[in-house]
Amino acid sequence: MKSRGFERINNCEKGIIPVRATAKSAGYDFATIEQVVINPGETKLVKTGIKAFMMEDEVLKIYVRSSLGFKKNLRLANSVGIIDADYYSNIDNDGHIMVALHNFGTETQVLEEKERIAQGIFQKFLVVDNDDSSAGRSGGFGSTK
């Protein structure tokens, strides 16, 4: 039984399976599958070609790589990306993890294919007593209400 990991989305051979850069790194590095141009003030969804599977009581949190903020003036549009366990292989987009990057600088930024842009950290989470959430996912990116 698989407990947590990464796979390429269907029909995408370009996705680079995330790995930790060092033995003590907390995050798994995500890379682009294509060149992306982000103009000043613009936000773009950057494709990784990757999906993640995990246990039901876990979440994958996505953070921008610190070098993007410092060197390229790019940040996550939503501060921290949250990938729920039921996002994996969803019907709308197969669980494709996309990173919403915003250019808060004054120069156009170019991300090259295979450039590392974000890191993902798996974490356990807790629920409150008498939690009765039983609804299932109805779509892909940004679909929970």
C-alpha positions as CSV (number, residue, x, y, z in Angstrom):
1,M,0.0,0.0,0.0
2,K,1.3,3.4,-1.0
3,S,1.4,6.0,1.9
4,R,2.9,9.1,0.4
5,G,4.8,10.1,-2.7
6,F,4.7,11.7,-6.2
7,E,3.8,10.6,-9.7
8,R,3.6,12.2,-13.1
9,I,0.1,13.2,-14.2
10,N,-1.4,11.2,-17.0
11,N,0.0,12.0,-20.4
12,C,2.9,14.1,-19.1
13,E,6.4,12.7,-19.5
14,K,8.0,16.0,-18.7
15,G,7.1,16.1,-15.0
16,I,10.2,15.8,-12.8
17,I,9.5,13.7,-9.7
18,P,10.3,16.0,-6.7
19,V,13.2,15.1,-4.5
20,R,14.9,16.6,-1.4
21,A,18.1,18.4,-2.3
22,T,19.9,17.2,0.9
23,A,19.4,14.6,3.6
24,K,18.3,17.3,6.0
25,S,16.0,19.3,3.6
26,A,12.4,19.4,4.7
27,G,11.0,20.2,1.3
28,Y,10.7,18.3,-2.0
29,D,11.6,20.5,-5.0
30,F,9.1,21.1,-7.7
31,A,10.2,22.2,-11.2
32,T,8.5,23.7,-14.3
33,I,7.6,21.5,-17.3
34,E,7.8,24.4,-19.7
35,Q,9.2,27.9,-20.0
36,V,7.0,30.5,-18.4
37,V,7.1,34.3,-18.7
38,I,5.6,36.4,-15.9
39,N,5.3,40.1,-16.5
40,P,5.4,42.7,-13.6
41,G,2.1,42.5,-11.6
42,E,1.0,39.3,-13.4
43,T,0.1,36.0,-11.7
44,K,0.5,32.7,-13.6
45,L,-0.3,29.1,-12.9
46,V,3.0,27.3,-13.4
47,K,2.6,23.6,-14.4
48,T,4.7,20.9,-12.7
49,G,3.3,17.8,-14.4
50,I,3.2,16.2,-10.9
51,K,0.5,14.8,-8.6
52,A,0.9,13.7,-4.9
53,F,-0.6,10.9,-2.9
54,M,-0.8,10.8,0.9
55,M,-2.6,9.5,3.8
56,E,-6.1,10.9,4.6
57,D,-4.8,12.8,7.7
58,E,-2.0,14.5,5.8
59,V,-1.6,17.6,3.6
60,L,1.1,18.7,1.2
61,K,2.0,22.4,1.7
62,I,3.7,24.2,-1.2
63,Y,6.1,27.1,-0.5
64,V,8.0,29.2,-3.0
65,R,11.8,28.6,-3.1
66,S,13.4,31.4,-1.2
67,S,15.7,32.2,-4.2
68,L,12.7,33.1,-6.4
69,G,11.5,35.7,-3.9
70,F,15.0,37.1,-3.4
71,K,16.4,37.0,-6.9
72,K,13.3,37.2,-9.2
73,N,10.7,39.0,-7.1
74,L,8.3,36.1,-7.4
75,R,6.0,34.8,-4.6
76,L,3.1,32.5,-4.3
77,A,-0.2,34.3,-5.0
78,N,-1.8,32.5,-2.1
79,S,1.1,32.6,0.3
80,V,1.0,28.8,0.9
81,G,-0.4,26.2,-1.4
82,I,-2.5,23.5,0.2
83,I,-2.8,20.1,-1.6
84,D,-5.4,17.9,0.1
85,A,-5.3,14.1,0.0
86,D,-8.4,13.9,-2.2
87,Y,-6.9,16.2,-4.8
88,Y,-4.9,13.2,-6.1
89,S,-6.2,11.9,-9.5
90,N,-9.3,14.1,-9.3
91,I,-11.5,14.0,-12.4
92,D,-10.9,17.6,-13.5
93,N,-7.1,17.6,-13.8
94,D,-5.7,14.3,-12.5
95,G,-4.4,16.1,-9.4
96,H,-2.0,18.3,-11.3
97,I,-0.1,20.4,-8.9
98,M,0.2,23.9,-10.3
99,V,2.0,26.8,-8.6
100,A,0.4,30.2,-8.7
101,L,3.3,32.7,-8.9
102,H,3.0,36.5,-8.8
103,N,5.6,38.9,-10.1
104,F,5.8,41.7,-7.6
105,G,8.9,43.2,-9.2
106,T,9.3,45.7,-12.0
107,E,11.0,43.4,-14.6
108,T,9.6,40.5,-16.6
109,Q,10.8,37.2,-15.2
110,V,11.4,34.1,-17.2
111,L,11.3,30.6,-15.7
112,E,13.1,28.0,-17.8
113,E,11.8,24.5,-18.4
114,K,13.0,22.2,-15.5
115,E,13.7,25.2,-13.2
116,R,13.0,24.5,-9.6
117,I,10.3,26.9,-8.3
118,A,8.7,25.5,-5.2
119,Q,9.1,23.0,-2.4
120,G,6.5,20.8,-0.9
121,I,6.4,19.6,2.7
122,F,4.0,16.8,3.9
123,Q,2.4,17.3,7.3
124,K,-0.1,15.6,9.5
125,F,-3.2,17.6,10.5
126,L,-5.8,17.3,13.3
127,V,-9.6,17.6,13.1
128,V,-12.0,18.8,15.8
129,D,-14.1,16.5,18.0
130,N,-17.4,15.5,16.3
131,D,-16.1,16.5,12.8
132,D,-18.7,15.3,10.4
133,S,-17.2,16.3,7.1
134,S,-18.2,13.7,4.6
135,A,-18.4,15.6,1.4
136,G,-16.2,14.4,-1.5
137,R,-14.2,16.5,-3.9
138,S,-16.2,17.7,-6.9
139,G,-13.4,19.1,-9.0
140,G,-9.8,20.1,-9.4
141,F,-7.8,23.3,-8.7
142,G,-9.6,25.5,-6.2
143,S,-12.7,23.3,-6.2
144,T,-13.4,22.9,-2.5
145,K,-16.0,25.3,-1.1
